[in-house]
Amino acid sequence: MALRFFRAGWRLALVARRTAETKAWADSQGINAGSYAVYSADVSDSDSIVAAGKACLALQGLPDVVIANAGISVGMDSSMQADLAVMLQTFTTNNVGVAATFHPFIDAMVKRGSGALVGIGSVAGIRGLPGHGAYCSSKAAVISYCESLRGELRSSGVKVVTICPGYIDTPLTQQNRYAMPFLMKADAFAEKAFGAIQAGSSYSVIPWQMGIVAKLLRVLPNFVFDKLLSGRARKQRQSKPL
């Protein structure tokens, strides 16, 4: 997504724990030094990500678009006490991290009367999947949080965009042990996401096929949904497979 924005003429503010790797990636893509800055932060540490946002404001000014994209996906088993820590870490990263990413920019965007805050949810946030209790509930919370924020900022000129990806081909999803329908290449997703952000769409599911799946999942009776997922491989736990 960063590369797609750069190619459209945008300057970039990149945030990562591994700043050296991020800078090396930007250089390898031909992004000139004057077109980006890299800020060190851990999104699971709210003070860290807020500080990165403030540093961006001081160095590059107020962004037009802020994308809260960082997240983790780890399987959990609620019968295992150790996995309660997995759930806490997931919510700290996927939910508090989103709010903390947006926080430094909201008042300034409202004062300016423009801007876009983009939260990355997931189709997995539509209904709970076995073994995905932490991830599914966290992404459902991202969707609801962005909806709440959109209502709060409705008359301010600041748009809140929620994007719910389906399965995107990345090193993370390549570890999954189950079928991933409508698997999408990362650059193809970035193209669609860029369009949705530019259009100010309040809610987008990418790819569109997963949007249809999401609508069907919403209306399926519980007994049908449960039977459909019976025997489905579960997300791997952090310690060992389920």
Order of alpha helices (4+ residues) and beta strands (2+ residues): alpha-beta-alpha-beta-alpha-beta-alpha-alpha-beta-alpha-beta-beta-beta-alpha-beta-alpha-alpha
